[in-house]
Amino acid sequence: MCFLRDLSPESAMEHYKAALPYRDIIVGIGLDSNEEDRPPALFEEVFSLARHDGFKLTMHCDVDSKNTHDHIRQAASVVAGQGLDRIDHGLNAAEEQGLINLILKRDIGMTICPWSYLRHTTHAELGPKIRVLYDAGIKISINSDDPAYMEDCWILENMLLAKHLCGFDDRDIVVLANNAVNISWAKPAVKEDILQEIGLVYDRFHSAQ
């Protein structure tokens, strides 16, 4: 479940408590919507409680938002005592080596949605930033954001754009697919089955070349 960042921390806590009777069908807690002047630390109390209650944690750090580098830093190392389990977006981390090092140290996955970022940046700027995160060894995955709502670009279109902008080869695409599985919150057995299937598809495809 996700809280709306442009509402109050009190609203987030109210909705969190209202959701607890359904915790058996909730895996993680997130934060999205307009983040201008709404730093992650503003929601420290509810995220700390969710961490204590055993939920996975994530939140948006939207591209080129005001104070985005500080928001990424808070998300990676401050919120809930030690930072989140995943960061949604966070592309601007590529601009600061300190943020890259921090994300690597904490082994935080990142969900990257190339098509949606073209509203804020250019092809020439986007590809290198994604490539910096990937080459650093950060577990980025390629995602579709809100395709039906904004750009009508789904996972395939985002994968193809990333491949084009970053010069990814087929092996890189497998790494990105594996990253998506590894940073997901599925059960270990489910992850293992999907990872094996990805490997089998890749081997079958290349053996047919």
N, C-alpha and C positions, 0 to 999 in steps of 0.2 A: 504494500500500500504506500501511497505517496501523499505527503503533506504539501499544501500550497504555500510557497515561500513568501508570497505577497500578503498572506494573512498572518495573524499574530502567533507567537510561540504558544500562547494560551489556547488558541484554536487547535494547534497541532496536538497539544497534550490532551485536549478534550476528545479529539477524534481518535487518538491512540488508545485511550482508555475505553472508548466506545467499541473499538475493534477487538479488544482482548478476548471477549467471549468466543471469537472466531479464530483464535490464534492457531488452531490446528490446520487452517488452510492459508495461513500467511507465513511466508518465508522471510521476507525482508521489508525494511522500512526505507523510504526514499524521500527526497525533497526536490520539488521542481517549481516551475513558473518564474515570474519576474524576480531576478535576484539583485537588482540595483539597490544599493544601500541595505542589503539584507544578507550580511555575512553568515557563513555556516555556524559560527560560534553563537549566534543569536538563538539557535535551536539546540544548544548544548544539553539542556535538561532532559528533553524528550528523547534525544538520541542516546544519552547515557543510560536512561531507563530502558530503552529498547535493547541496548547492548547487554545490560544486566539480565534482561529477560530472555536473552539467547537469540535475538533476531540478527540477521545480516543487515548491513547498513550501506547505503549509497546516497549520492545526491548529485544534482547538476552543477557543473562549473562551466557555464556557457561561454562560447567563443567570443573573445573581444569584449566581454562585459566589463563594466567599471570595476576596478580593483580585482580583476580576475586572478592575477598571480597570488595575491594574498588569500583569496577564496580557495584556490587550489591547495595552498600551503595549510590552511586550516583544515580542509577536508582530509588531507593526507596525514596530518600529525596531531591535530588538536581535538577535534570533535570526538566525543565519547571517550575522552582520556588518551587515546592513542591514534585517532584517525579512523577513517572508514574502511570497509572491505573492498569497495569499488568506487570509482569516480566516473560519472556519466559525462562524456565530452572531455573537457579539460585540455583541449588542444594547445592552449597557450603555454602549457608546461614545457613545450619544446623550445621556448624562448629563453629559459633559464636552466642552466646546468644544475643548480642547486635543487630545483624542483624535480628534475629528472632523477638525480641521485636519491632524493627522498622517496619518490615513488618506487624506485627499484629496491631500496632498502626495506621498505614495508611490503614489497611484492603485491602492490595494488594493481588490479586490472582496470582498464579504461575502455569505455564504449565510444567508438568513433563513428560519426555519421557524415561522411563526406558531402553528400548532396546538400544537406541542410546548411552547411557552412558557406556555401557559395553565395548565400544571402549577405555574408559579412566580408568575404575575402575573395581573392582571385585564384584561378587555377595555378598560376605561377607561385603563389604563396602557400597554397594548401598542400600540394604534393610534398614539398620539402619538409614541412612540419610533421606530417604523418610519418615520413621516412625517418626523421630524427628520432621520434619515439620508438619506432619499430627497430631501427638499427641499434638503439641503446639497450634493447632487450626487454623493454616494458611489454607486458601482456596486453596489447591492444586487440580489440576485436572490431570488425566492421559491421555496423548496424544500420537500421532504416529509419530511426527516429519516429516521426509520425507521418508515414507516407500517405495515408488516405486524407490527412488533414492539410498537409503543406505542399509537398512536391511530387507526389505520386511516384516516388522512387523507392523500390523495395530492396531487400537484401541483395538480389542479383545486380541491380543497377548500381548500388553503392560499392559492391565488390568490383564491378567492372571499372567504375570511375577510379577507385583506389589503385587498381592494377595499372590503369593508363597513366595516372598522375605520378605514381611512385616507381614505375618500372618493375613491379612485382612479377616474378615468374610463377609457374604452377606450384613449385615447392613453397614459395612465400604464402601463396593462397592457402595451402594446407596448414601452415603455421598459424595463420590468422583464424582459420576454422577451428583448429585445436585450441587456440587461445579462448575463443568464444565458449567452448565447452569447459575449459579449465577454470575460467572466472565466473562461470554460471553457479547457481546455488542448487543444482540438481544433486541427487544422492550419488555417492562414489560409484556404485555399481552401474547406474544409468550413464554417468560420464564415461566409464570404461567401455561400455557397449558402443557408445557413439564414436569415441576415439578409434576403436577398432574398425568400425564401419568406414570412417574417413580414410584410414590407412588402406583398407581393402579397395576402396574406390580409386584412390590415387595409384596404387600398384596396378590395378586392372587397366586403368586408362593408359598408363605409360608402357605397360607391356604390349599394348595393342599398337603402339606407335611404329 
